[in-house]
Every structure is written in structure tokens, then in C-alpha cells.
């Protein structure tokens, strides 16, 4: 439960950093050119805290389910987001 809450707070802070960088055009050249990439980043940073909190809540019901949620998010974050050509 503590891990999920901590990660939810970290995700909220990442969202704040993303919004700040996007509003000041501080993102990389690829993200600046790709509105879809910026939109996807905004969406995942908006959803991540909710998913982490759901994983924390799942730990009360089934700890294995909680581990699966956290592992799934960890694997997701391993892969970089790339814009689509065109």
C-alpha cells in the first residue's frame, strides 16, 4: 500500500514537470513537432496516479494482483514513447 501511494505521488510530480515543460516548449524537438506525442504523454501522466492508487487498493484484496499492476507499469515505463511518422 505504501509503495502504491508513493508511486502515485511520484506520478503526480512527473505530470507537473511534463505540463511545465510542455507549456514552456522545453520538450525535445520530436515532442514539439508531434502533437500526438504530447497528447499521449499528457494522457499517460494523467492516468498513472490513478493506476498506482488502484494497484495500492488491490493490495488489500489480493497482493499478487497489486504486484501485477505495478510490474505492468514498470514494464510500460521501460519503453520510450516514439512519435508516428508523418
C-alpha positions, -999 to 999 in steps of 0.1 A, spaced: 0 0 0 28 24 9 46 17 -24 15 24 -45 8 57 -26 44 68 -30 44 59 -67 11 78 -72 27 109 -57 58 105 -79 34 102 -109 17 134 -99 50 152 -98 60 138 -132 27 152 -146 36 186 -131 70 185 -147 55 174 -181 29 201 -181 55 227 -172 79 216 -199 51 214 -225 38 249 -217 73 264 -219 83 244 -251 111 227 -232 103 192 -246 126 176 -271 123 185 -308 104 153 -316 77 161 -290 75 197 -300 67 187 -336 43 159 -327 11 170 -311 0 133 -308 32 126 -288 24 155 -264 -12 143 -261 -1 108 -253 23 120 -227 -4 141 -211 -28 112 -211 -5 87 -195 7 112 -169 -29 119 -161 -38 82 -157 -7 69 -140 -15 82 -105 -50 66 -107 -35 33 -118 -9 33 -90 -37 40 -65 -58 12 -80 -28 -11 -75 -24 1 -39 -61 -6 -33 -58 -40 -49 -31 -49 -24 -58 -50 3 -78 -76 -18 -50 -96 -34 -13 -87 -31 -4 -107 -62 -28 -86 -83 -12 -55 -69 23 -68 -79 10 -75 -114 -3 -39 -117 30 -24 -105 50 -48 -127 29 -38 -157 35 -2 -152 72 -7 -146 74 -26 -180 54 2 -197 79 29 -184 108 9 -198 99 16 -234 103 51 -248 74 68 -264 80 75 -301 60 96 -325 44 82 -355 60 91 -389 41 116 -409 
